[in-house]
Amino acid sequence: MKSLVLSLLLAFFATGAAAQHSHPAAATPAASAAAGDFAEGEVKRLDKAAARVTIRHGEIRSIGMGPMTMTFPVKPAALLDRVAAGDKVRFKVEVVSGDPTVTAIAKAK
């Protein structure tokens, strides 16, 4: 029985299956980092006076946030000049002074 288990383990490691399943992101760190930086969503409302935007969004991997509709502060506020309510957007969220903040936004292509 021990030899069977040992044979299976050796075959598993020899095929590289363990390496492929243990750290899939490690194979392409630049690609996974770039993909995780931006999220997609739809602008629901802009408040230029308060520098805030409400976005219905999918997962925001950069901060570990699931899909929802949320109002974010925007820094710099001039980013709001690039979008309007109803636009499909790609945006970046970073934690600034403890608050999830939109730091980049553009209309999705």
N, CA, C and O atoms as CSV, one atom per row, in Angstrom:
chain,resi,resn,atom,element,x,y,z
A,1,MET,N,N,0.822,-1.181,0.000
A,1,MET,CA,C,0.000,0.000,0.000
A,1,MET,C,C,0.874,1.256,0.000
A,1,MET,O,O,0.587,2.222,-0.707
A,2,LYS,N,N,1.960,1.231,0.812
A,2,LYS,CA,C,2.854,2.379,0.868
A,2,LYS,C,C,3.493,2.637,-0.488
A,2,LYS,O,O,3.662,3.788,-0.892
A,3,SER,N,N,3.846,1.577,-1.183
A,3,SER,CA,C,4.495,1.751,-2.481
A,3,SER,C,C,3.516,2.324,-3.507
A,3,SER,O,O,3.928,3.074,-4.392
A,4,LEU,N,N,2.237,1.987,-3.403
A,4,LEU,CA,C,1.227,2.531,-4.298
A,4,LEU,C,C,1.073,4.030,-4.067
A,4,LEU,O,O,1.026,4.804,-5.023
A,5,VAL,N,N,0.995,4.440,-2.813
A,5,VAL,CA,C,0.870,5.857,-2.469
A,5,VAL,C,C,2.112,6.610,-2.942
A,5,VAL,O,O,2.010,7.687,-3.530
A,6,LEU,N,N,3.275,6.036,-2.682
A,6,LEU,CA,C,4.522,6.661,-3.108
A,6,LEU,C,C,4.567,6.798,-4.632
A,6,LEU,O,O,4.983,7.837,-5.145
A,7,SER,N,N,4.154,5.784,-5.343
A,7,SER,CA,C,4.131,5.826,-6.810
A,7,SER,C,C,3.184,6.913,-7.315
A,7,SER,O,O,3.512,7.640,-8.252
A,8,LEU,N,N,2.020,7.022,-6.698
A,8,LEU,CA,C,1.065,8.053,-7.106
A,8,LEU,C,C,1.611,9.451,-6.842
A,8,LEU,O,O,1.459,10.349,-7.670
A,9,LEU,N,N,2.243,9.634,-5.690
A,9,LEU,CA,C,2.824,10.939,-5.377
A,9,LEU,C,C,3.937,11.301,-6.358
A,9,LEU,O,O,4.006,12.439,-6.822
A,10,LEU,N,N,4.797,10.354,-6.672
A,10,LEU,CA,C,5.868,10.608,-7.622
A,10,LEU,C,C,5.318,10.949,-9.000
A,10,LEU,O,O,5.834,11.841,-9.673
A,11,ALA,N,N,4.289,10.252,-9.417
A,11,ALA,CA,C,3.679,10.526,-10.719
A,11,ALA,C,C,3.046,11.918,-10.721
A,11,ALA,O,O,3.142,12.649,-11.707
A,12,PHE,N,N,2.414,12.269,-9.637
A,12,PHE,CA,C,1.777,13.581,-9.514
A,12,PHE,C,C,2.804,14.700,-9.645
A,12,PHE,O,O,2.605,15.644,-10.410
A,13,PHE,N,N,3.893,14.596,-8.904
A,13,PHE,CA,C,4.916,15.633,-8.953
A,13,PHE,C,C,5.683,15.619,-10.272
A,13,PHE,O,O,6.110,16.672,-10.745
A,14,ALA,N,N,5.859,14.465,-10.862
A,14,ALA,CA,C,6.591,14.370,-12.126
A,14,ALA,C,C,5.837,15.047,-13.266
A,14,ALA,O,O,6.459,15.564,-14.193
A,15,THR,N,N,4.506,15.053,-13.210
A,15,THR,CA,C,3.721,15.677,-14.286
A,15,THR,C,C,3.628,17.179,-14.135
A,15,THR,O,O,3.182,17.866,-15.054
A,16,GLY,N,N,4.040,17.700,-12.997
A,16,GLY,CA,C,3.962,19.140,-12.787
A,16,GLY,C,C,2.596,19.591,-12.327
A,16,GLY,O,O,2.359,20.791,-12.193
A,17,ALA,N,N,1.696,18.666,-12.085
A,17,ALA,CA,C,0.338,19.026,-11.682
A,17,ALA,C,C,0.331,19.795,-10.370
A,17,ALA,O,O,-0.471,20.711,-10.188
A,18,ALA,N,N,1.212,19.430,-9.468
A,18,ALA,CA,C,1.235,20.127,-8.179
A,18,ALA,C,C,1.627,21.580,-8.367
A,18,ALA,O,O,1.053,22.469,-7.738
A,19,ALA,N,N,2.598,21.824,-9.226
A,19,ALA,CA,C,3.036,23.208,-9.458
A,19,ALA,C,C,1.945,24.024,-10.139
A,19,ALA,O,O,1.774,25.206,-9.840
A,20,GLN,N,N,1.211,23.401,-11.050
A,20,GLN,CA,C,0.162,24.124,-11.758
A,20,GLN,C,C,-0.989,24.490,-10.847
A,20,GLN,O,O,-1.623,25.522,-11.062
A,21,HIS,N,N,-1.282,23.702,-9.855
A,21,HIS,CA,C,-2.433,23.954,-9.000
A,21,HIS,C,C,-2.102,24.691,-7.720
A,21,HIS,O,O,-3.004,25.219,-7.071
A,22,SER,N,N,-0.842,24.744,-7.337
A,22,SER,CA,C,-0.541,25.336,-6.048
A,22,SER,C,C,-0.531,26.856,-6.065
A,22,SER,O,O,-0.987,27.471,-5.101
A,23,HIS,N,N,-0.028,27.488,-7.125
A,23,HIS,CA,C,0.060,28.946,-7.184
A,23,HIS,C,C,-0.173,29.446,-8.603
A,23,HIS,O,O,0.781,29.855,-9.265
A,24,PRO,N,N,-1.410,29.426,-9.090
A,24,PRO,CA,C,-1.640,29.822,-10.471
A,24,PRO,C,C,-1.285,31.275,-10.742
A,24,PRO,O,O,-0.850,31.589,-11.850
A,25,ALA,N,N,-1.450,32.167,-9.785
A,25,ALA,CA,C,-1.138,33.583,-10.006
A,25,ALA,C,C,0.361,33.819,-10.067
A,25,ALA,O,O,0.807,34.796,-10.669
A,26,ALA,N,N,1.141,32.948,-9.458
A,26,ALA,CA,C,2.582,33.143,-9.423
A,26,ALA,C,C,3.204,33.027,-10.810
A,26,ALA,O,O,4.284,33.565,-11.056
A,27,ALA,N,N,2.533,32.335,-11.706
A,27,ALA,CA,C,3.085,32.158,-13.040
A,27,ALA,C,C,3.086,33.457,-13.834
A,27,ALA,O,O,3.974,33.674,-14.658
A,28,THR,N,N,2.105,34.322,-13.598
A,28,THR,CA,C,2.019,35.583,-14.332
A,28,THR,C,C,1.669,36.722,-13.382
A,28,THR,O,O,0.564,37.259,-13.459
A,29,PRO,N,N,2.581,37.107,-12.487
A,29,PRO,CA,C,2.254,38.123,-11.494
A,29,PRO,C,C,1.909,39.467,-12.104
A,29,PRO,O,O,1.021,40.153,-11.597
A,30,ALA,N,N,2.577,39.866,-13.169
A,30,ALA,CA,C,2.279,41.166,-13.775
A,30,ALA,C,C,0.884,41.172,-14.380
A,30,ALA,O,O,0.149,42.150,-14.240
A,31,ALA,N,N,0.520,40.095,-15.046
A,31,ALA,CA,C,-0.803,40.031,-15.662
A,31,ALA,C,C,-1.900,40.016,-14.615
A,31,ALA,O,O,-2.910,40.702,-14.771
A,32,SER,N,N,-1.720,39.248,-13.553
A,32,SER,CA,C,-2.763,39.189,-12.532
A,32,SER,C,C,-2.843,40.489,-11.754
A,32,SER,O,O,-3.934,40.885,-11.344
A,33,ALA,N,N,-1.727,41.166,-11.538
A,33,ALA,CA,C,-1.756,42.455,-10.842
A,33,ALA,C,C,-2.473,43.490,-11.687
A,33,ALA,O,O,-3.275,44.267,-11.168
A,34,ALA,N,N,-2.195,43.510,-12.983
A,34,ALA,CA,C,-2.841,44.487,-13.863
A,34,ALA,C,C,-4.336,44.234,-13.941
A,34,ALA,O,O,-5.126,45.179,-13.920
A,35,ALA,N,N,-4.730,42.984,-14.029
A,35,ALA,CA,C,-6.150,42.660,-14.117
A,35,ALA,C,C,-6.870,43.001,-12.823
A,35,ALA,O,O,-8.038,43.387,-12.852
A,36,GLY,N,N,-6.198,42.867,-11.700
A,36,GLY,CA,C,-6.818,43.142,-10.415
A,36,GLY,C,C,-6.882,44.610,-10.053
A,36,GLY,O,O,-7.601,44.981,-9.125
A,37,ASP,N,N,-6.146,45.460,-10.764
A,37,ASP,CA,C,-6.128,46.880,-10.439
A,37,ASP,C,C,-7.422,47.586,-10.798
A,37,ASP,O,O,-7.846,48.485,-10.072
A,38,PHE,N,N,-8.062,47.209,-11.896
A,38,PHE,CA,C,-9.249,47.906,-12.371
A,38,PHE,C,C,-10.485,47.037,-12.238
A,38,PHE,O,O,-10.438,45.820,-12.416
A,39,ALA,N,N,-11.595,47.694,-11.918
A,39,ALA,CA,C,-12.887,47.027,-11.826
A,39,ALA,C,C,-13.786,47.614,-12.905
A,39,ALA,O,O,-13.466,48.639,-13.507
A,40,GLU,N,N,-14.906,46.957,-13.140
A,40,GLU,CA,C,-15.867,47.432,-14.129
A,40,GLU,C,C,-17.180,47.723,-13.444
A,40,GLU,O,O,-17.549,47.074,-12.465
A,41,GLY,N,N,-17.882,48.712,-13.973
A,41,GLY,CA,C,-19.168,49.052,-13.398
A,41,GLY,C,C,-19.937,50.038,-14.253
A,41,GLY,O,O,-19.565,50.325,-15.390
A,42,GLU,N,N,-21.016,50.550,-13.684
A,42,GLU,CA,C,-21.846,51.538,-14.353
A,42,GLU,C,C,-22.062,52.703,-13.404
A,42,GLU,O,O,-22.438,52.517,-12.246
A,43,VAL,N,N,-21.819,53.912,-13.910
A,43,VAL,CA,C,-22.026,55.110,-13.100
A,43,VAL,C,C,-23.528,55.304,-12.925
A,43,VAL,O,O,-24.274,55.395,-13.900
A,44,LYS,N,N,-23.954,55.365,-11.683
A,44,LYS,CA,C,-25.361,55.584,-11.377
A,44,LYS,C,C,-25.634,57.058,-11.068
A,44,LYS,O,O,-26.701,57.579,-11.392
A,45,ARG,N,N,-24.656,57.726,-10.435
A,45,ARG,CA,C,-24.854,59.125,-10.053
A,45,ARG,C,C,-23.512,59.806,-9.832
A,45,ARG,O,O,-22.562,59.190,-9.349
A,46,LEU,N,N,-23.445,61.076,-10.188
A,46,LEU,CA,C,-22.262,61.898,-9.936
A,46,LEU,C,C,-22.647,63.032,-9.001
A,46,LEU,O,O,-23.737,63.593,-9.114
A,47,ASP,N,N,-21.754,63.368,-8.079
A,47,ASP,CA,C,-21.910,64.553,-7.231
A,47,ASP,C,C,-20.592,65.307,-7.317
A,47,ASP,O,O,-19.696,65.125,-6.493
A,48,LYS,N,N,-20.494,66.162,-8.340
A,48,LYS,CA,C,-19.233,66.867,-8.581
A,48,LYS,C,C,-18.893,67.812,-7.433
A,48,LYS,O,O,-17.719,67.981,-7.103
A,49,ALA,N,N,-19.901,68.428,-6.821
A,49,ALA,CA,C,-19.641,69.364,-5.722
A,49,ALA,C,C,-18.979,68.667,-4.540
A,49,ALA,O,O,-18.120,69.246,-3.875
A,50,ALA,N,N,-19.373,67.438,-4.280
A,50,ALA,CA,C,-18.807,66.677,-3.161
A,50,ALA,C,C,-17.692,65.739,-3.605
A,50,ALA,O,O,-17.109,65.041,-2.775
A,51,ALA,N,N,-17.384,65.710,-4.914
A,51,ALA,CA,C,-16.359,64.823,-5.481
A,51,ALA,C,C,-16.645,63.367,-5.110
A,51,ALA,O,O,-15.803,62.670,-4.546
A,52,ARG,N,N,-17.882,62.926,-5.452
A,52,ARG,CA,C,-18.293,61.555,-5.157
A,52,ARG,C,C,-19.006,60.968,-6.375
A,52,ARG,O,O,-19.653,61.682,-7.142
A,53,VAL,N,N,-18.870,59.657,-6.533
A,53,VAL,CA,C,-19.526,58.940,-7.622
A,53,VAL,C,C,-20.155,57.668,-7.070
A,53,VAL,O,O,-19.562,56.972,-6.245
A,54,THR,N,N,-21.367,57.378,-7.539
A,54,THR,CA,C,-22.032,56.134,-7.173
A,54,THR,C,C,-21.914,55.189,-8.356
A,54,THR,O,O,-22.302,55.520,-9.476
A,55,ILE,N,N,-21.372,54.011,-8.090
A,55,ILE,CA,C,-21.108,53.029,-9.150
A,55,ILE,C,C,-21.709,51.681,-8.757
A,55,ILE,O,O,-21.507,51.191,-7.646
A,56,ARG,N,N,-22.451,51.093,-9.696
A,56,ARG,CA,C,-22.872,49.690,-9.545
A,56,ARG,C,C,-21.744,48.883,-10.165
A,56,ARG,O,O,-21.493,48.984,-11.366
A,57,HIS,N,N,-21.070,48.092,-9.362
A,57,HIS,CA,C,-19.837,47.454,-9.827
A,57,HIS,C,C,-19.795,45.972,-9.549
A,57,HIS,O,O,-20.535,45.437,-8.723
A,58,GLY,N,N,-18.898,45.332,-10.273
A,58,GLY,CA,C,-18.571,43.933,-10.008
A,58,GLY,C,C,-17.527,43.887,-8.906
A,58,GLY,O,O,-17.342,44.856,-8.169
A,59,GLU,N,N,-16.856,42.770,-8.801
A,59,GLU,CA,C,-15.818,42.592,-7.785
A,59,GLU,C,C,-14.697,43.611,-7.975
A,59,GLU,O,O,-14.271,43.889,-9.096
A,60,ILE,N,N,-14.230,44.160,-6.857
A,60,ILE,CA,C,-13.060,45.042,-6.872
A,60,ILE,C,C,-11.955,44.285,-6.161
A,60,ILE,O,O,-11.846,44.344,-4.936
A,61,ARG,N,N,-11.134,43.576,-6.921
A,61,ARG,CA,C,-10.108,42.699,-6.354
A,61,ARG,C,C,-9.049,43.460,-5.575
A,61,ARG,O,O,-8.513,42.952,-4.591
A,62,SER,N,N,-8.741,44.692,-6.017
A,62,SER,CA,C,-7.654,45.441,-5.378
A,62,SER,C,C,-7.912,45.694,-3.899
A,62,SER,O,O,-6.966,45.864,-3.129
A,63,ILE,N,N,-9.186,45.721,-3.488
A,63,ILE,CA,C,-9.497,45.938,-2.065
A,63,ILE,C,C,-10.361,44.821,-1.487
A,63,ILE,O,O,-10.831,44.921,-0.354
A,64,GLY,N,N,-10.568,43.766,-2.257
A,64,GLY,CA,C,-11.325,42.619,-1.762
A,64,GLY,C,C,-12.800,42.905,-1.541
A,64,GLY,O,O,-13.379,42.418,-0.570
A,65,MET,N,N,-13.421,43.680,-2.416
A,65,MET,CA,C,-14.833,44.040,-2.268
A,65,MET,C,C,-15.666,43.301,-3.306
A,65,MET,O,O,-15.304,43.233,-4.481
A,66,GLY,N,N,-16.771,42.757,-2.858
A,66,GLY,CA,C,-17.677,42.060,-3.757
A,66,GLY,C,C,-18.558,43.021,-4.535
A,66,GLY,O,O,-18.531,44.229,-4.295
A,67,PRO,N,N,-19.341,42.485,-5.471
A,67,PRO,CA,C,-20.231,43.309,-6.284
A,67,PRO,C,C,-21.301,43.995,-5.439
A,67,PRO,O,O,-21.857,43.400,-4.516
A,68,MET,N,N,-21.577,45.249,-5.766
A,68,MET,CA,C,-22.616,46.029,-5.079
A,68,MET,C,C,-22.723,47.385,-5.747
A,68,MET,O,O,-22.010,47.665,-6.711
A,69,THR,N,N,-23.609,48.225,-5.243
A,69,THR,CA,C,-23.678,49.622,-5.644
A,69,THR,C,C,-23.192,50.437,-4.467
A,69,THR,O,O,-23.674,50.268,-3.348
A,70,MET,N,N,-22.227,51.332,-4.716
A,70,MET,CA,C,-21.606,52.075,-3.620
A,70,MET,C,C,-21.193,53.457,-4.095
A,70,MET,O,O,-20.862,53.657,-5.263
A,71,THR,N,N,-21.219,54.407,-3.168
A,71,THR,CA,C,-20.746,55.757,-3.439
A,71,THR,C,C,-19.322,55.881,-2.928
A,71,THR,O,O,-19.026,55.547,-1.781
A,72,PHE,N,N,-18.445,56.368,-3.799
A,72,PHE,CA,C,-17.022,56.506,-3.489
A,72,PHE,C,C,-16.605,57.969,-3.563
A,72,PHE,O,O,-17.106,58.707,-4.411
A,73,PRO,N,N,-15.694,58.403,-2.690
A,73,PRO,CA,C,-15.025,59.677,-2.944
A,73,PRO,C,C,-14.117,59.509,-4.160
A,73,PRO,O,O,-13.690,58.400,-4.479
A,74,VAL,N,N,-13.829,60.620,-4.835
A,74,VAL,CA,C,-12.997,60.593,-6.038
A,74,VAL,C,C,-11.849,61.568,-5.857
A,74,VAL,O,O,-12.066,62.735,-5.533
A,75,LYS,N,N,-10.621,61.091,-6.066
A,75,LYS,CA,C,-9.438,61.948,-5.984
A,75,LYS,C,C,-8.537,61.671,-7.163
A,75,LYS,O,O,-8.118,60.527,-7.341
A,76,PRO,N,N,-8.223,62.640,-7.963
A,76,PRO,CA,C,-8.662,64.028,-7.924
A,76,PRO,C,C,-10.095,64.178,-8.460
A,76,PRO,O,O,-10.545,63.378,-9.280
A,77,ALA,N,N,-10.790,65.195,-7.995
A,77,ALA,CA,C,-12.190,65.427,-8.363
A,77,ALA,C,C,-12.375,65.626,-9.864
A,77,ALA,O,O,-13.445,65.331,-10.395
A,78,ALA,N,N,-11.356,66.118,-10.549
A,78,ALA,CA,C,-11.442,66.356,-11.995
A,78,ALA,C,C,-11.714,65.074,-12.782
A,78,ALA,O,O,-12.137,65.145,-13.936
A,79,LEU,N,N,-11.482,63.914,-12.188
A,79,LEU,CA,C,-11.781,62.655,-12.863
A,79,LEU,C,C,-13.262,62.564,-13.229
A,79,LEU,O,O,-13.616,61.892,-14.198
A,80,LEU,N,N,-14.124,63.226,-12.475
A,80,LEU,CA,C,-15.561,63.152,-12.730
A,80,LEU,C,C,-15.951,63.836,-14.039
A,80,LEU,O,O,-17.041,63.594,-14.557
A,81,ASP,N,N,-15.085,64.676,-14.577
A,81,ASP,CA,C,-15.368,65.330,-15.856
A,81,ASP,C,C,-15.296,64.348,-17.025
A,81,ASP,O,O,-15.743,64.669,-18.126
A,82,ARG,N,N,-14.745,63.169,-16.804
A,82,ARG,CA,C,-14.555,62.172,-17.867
A,82,ARG,C,C,-15.760,61.263,-18.072
A,82,ARG,O,O,-15.842,60.571,-19.086
A,83,VAL,N,N,-16.706,61.254,-17.115
A,83,VAL,CA,C,-17.806,60.291,-17.164
A,83,VAL,C,C,-19.134,60.971,-16.853
A,83,VAL,O,O,-19.177,62.089,-16.340
A,84,ALA,N,N,-20.222,60.260,-17.180
A,84,ALA,CA,C,-21.573,60.748,-16.903
A,84,ALA,C,C,-22.415,59.583,-16.387
A,84,ALA,O,O,-22.061,58.419,-16.569
A,85,ALA,N,N,-23.532,59.913,-15.741
A,85,ALA,CA,C,-24.449,58.873,-15.270
A,85,ALA,C,C,-24.854,57.999,-16.453
A,85,ALA,O,O,-25.155,58.507,-17.533
A,86,GLY,N,N,-24.861,56.696,-16.249
A,86,GLY,CA,C,-25.205,55.736,-17.289
A,86,GLY,C,C,-24.009,55.169,-18.032
A,86,GLY,O,O,-24.143,54.164,-18.730
A,87,ASP,N,N,-22.842,55.789,-17.899
A,87,ASP,CA,C,-21.641,55.286,-18.577
A,87,ASP,C,C,-21.171,53.972,-17.972
A,87,ASP,O,O,-21.174,53.804,-16.753
A,88,LYS,N,N,-20.773,53.053,-18.824
A,88,LYS,CA,C,-20.055,51.846,-18.398
A,88,LYS,C,C,-18.606,52.279,-18.236
A,88,LYS,O,O,-18.043,52.923,-19.121
A,89,VAL,N,N,-18.000,51.924,-17.101
A,89,VAL,CA,C,-16.656,52.411,-16.800
A,89,VAL,C,C,-15.736,51.310,-16.313
A,89,VAL,O,O,-16.173,50.254,-15.857
A,90,ARG,N,N,-14.443,51.593,-16.424
A,90,ARG,CA,C,-13.378,50.829,-15.751
A,90,ARG,C,C,-12.777,51.816,-14.773
A,90,ARG,O,O,-12.519,52.967,-15.125
A,91,PHE,N,N,-12.554,51.371,-13.546
A,91,PHE,CA,C,-12.070,52.295,-12.530
A,91,PHE,C,C,-11.152,51.590,-11.549
A,91,PHE,O,O,-11.191,50.370,-11.395
A,92,LYS,N,N,-10.331,52.387,-10.894
A,92,LYS,CA,C,-9.392,51.869,-9.909
A,92,LYS,C,C,-9.781,52.419,-8.548
A,92,LYS,O,O,-10.100,53.600,-8.415
A,93,VAL,N,N,-9.753,51.568,-7.547
A,93,VAL,CA,C,-10.059,51.965,-6.178
A,93,VAL,C,C,-8.845,51.666,-5.302
A,93,VAL,O,O,-8.289,50.568,-5.331
A,94,GLU,N,N,-8.456,52.663,-4.532
A,94,GLU,CA,C,-7.391,52.512,-3.550
A,94,GLU,C,C,-7.918,53.015,-2.216
A,94,GLU,O,O,-8.808,53.865,-2.177
A,95,VAL,N,N,-7.378,52.498,-1.132
A,95,VAL,CA,C,-7.765,52.979,0.187
A,95,VAL,C,C,-6.937,54.220,0.493
A,95,VAL,O,O,-5.711,54.157,0.587
A,96,VAL,N,N,-7.631,55.358,0.648
A,96,VAL,CA,C,-6.993,56.638,0.935
A,96,VAL,C,C,-7.556,57.142,2.261
A,96,VAL,O,O,-8.763,57.352,2.387
A,97,SER,N,N,-6.692,57.332,3.239
A,97,SER,CA,C,-7.115,57.769,4.580
A,97,SER,C,C,-8.213,56.872,5.138
A,97,SER,O,O,-9.137,57.346,5.799
A,98,GLY,N,N,-8.108,55.576,4.869
A,98,GLY,CA,C,-9.052,54.609,5.408
A,98,GLY,C,C,-10.317,54.413,4.599
A,98,GLY,O,O,-11.132,53.558,4.945
A,99,ASP,N,N,-10.513,55.187,3.515
A,99,ASP,CA,C,-11.726,55.084,2.705
A,99,ASP,C,C,-11.421,54.549,1.313
A,99,ASP,O,O,-10.464,54.995,0.681
A,100,PRO,N,N,-12.225,53.591,0.819
A,100,PRO,CA,C,-12.069,53.168,-0.573
A,100,PRO,C,C,-12.372,54.374,-1.470
A,100,PRO,O,O,-13.456,54.952,-1.390
A,101,THR,N,N,-11.420,54.748,-2.315
A,101,THR,CA,C,-11.495,55.967,-3.113
A,101,THR,C,C,-11.189,55.670,-4.570
A,101,THR,O,O,-10.238,54.948,-4.871
A,102,VAL,N,N,-11.993,56.225,-5.485
A,102,VAL,CA,C,-11.724,56.087,-6.912
A,102,VAL,C,C,-10.558,57.001,-7.251
A,102,VAL,O,O,-10.613,58.211,-7.031
A,103,THR,N,N,-9.497,56.398,-7.792
A,103,THR,CA,C,-8.299,57.174,-8.143
A,103,THR,C,C,-8.036,57.195,-9.646
A,103,THR,O,O,-7.112,57.866,-10.106
A,104,ALA,N,N,-8.839,56.468,-10.408
A,104,ALA,CA,C,-8.765,56.476,-11.867
A,104,ALA,C,C,-10.116,55.988,-12.379
A,104,ALA,O,O,-10.714,55.077,-11.808
A,105,ILE,N,N,-10.591,56.605,-13.463
A,105,ILE,CA,C,-11.866,56.178,-14.055
A,105,ILE,C,C,-11.894,56.587,-15.519
A,105,ILE,O,O,-11.407,57.657,-15.885
A,106,ALA,N,N,-12.461,55.738,-16.343
A,106,ALA,CA,C,-12.603,56.030,-17.776
A,106,ALA,C,C,-13.776,55.223,-18.317
A,106,ALA,O,O,-14.124,54.168,-17.786
A,107,LYS,N,N,-14.373,55.739,-19.376
A,107,LYS,CA,C,-15.445,54.996,-20.044
A,107,LYS,C,C,-14.882,53.680,-20.564
A,107,LYS,O,O,-13.769,53.632,-21.089
A,108,ALA,N,N,-15.657,52.622,-20.412
A,108,ALA,CA,C,-15.238,51.313,-20.918
A,108,ALA,C,C,-15.385,51.295,-22.433
A,108,ALA,O,O,-16.286,51.929,-22.983
A,109,LYS,N,N,-14.512,50.580,-23.097
A,109,LYS,CA,C,-14.562,50.493,-24.566
A,109,LYS,C,C,-15.457,49.382,-24.992
A,109,LYS,O,O,-15.627,49.151,-26.190
